[in-house]
Amino acid sequence: MSDEIKPRLLLADDDEVFSGVLARALAKRDFEVEVVHDVEAGMALSERWWPDYAVVDLNMPGGSGLSLVEHLCSQDEEMRAVVLTGYASIATAVEAIKLGAIHYLAKPADADEIVTALHKDSGDSEVPVRESPMSVRRLQWEHIQKVLAEVDGNISEAARRLGMHRRTLQRKLQKRPVKQ
């Protein structure tokens, strides 16, 4: 048995089945993993447990995962946080990086991809550039996300700026984002 201290990893995701599977996979990769299912629980745990790494879902109860990323990174300059989300957008990716995340991954991502992202120190200039532009539906999704980020998630104000009814915007936000 090894006396080696395992790095601590906070996994914040509201999907209990997914987070359970991912936690076991990350534990097999020599992390000491603690799981939370909302932003508030993540903040509370980080105050007493001091994780070295974090994998944070963007869309959770109690607020955006971005607020948890901001909290974790302000608590520890050495924090290595990755945002993992099924609601990926350019606006949230930019904000995640600005708030201190080191990487941003769209679901589905496996444990090996996440571990690679946690240890990645620089960007990749060889990332392929898409050959075709985004679809109109995807561009609309991206624009909505940008406006929402500008108004700190205030749906009423975003709807006003977008020139649409608040309920229409809420319906659009309930749908999964279009792929591309």
Secondary structure, DSSP 8 states (H G I E B T S, - for coil): -------EEEEE-S-HHHHHHHHHHHHHTT-EEEEESSHHHHHHHHHHH--SEEEEESEETTEEHHHHHHHHHHH-TT-EEEEEESS--HHHHHHHHHTT-SEEEESS--HHHHHHHHH--S--TT----SS---HHHHHHHHHHHHHHHTTT-HHHHHHHHTS-HHHHHHHHHS-----
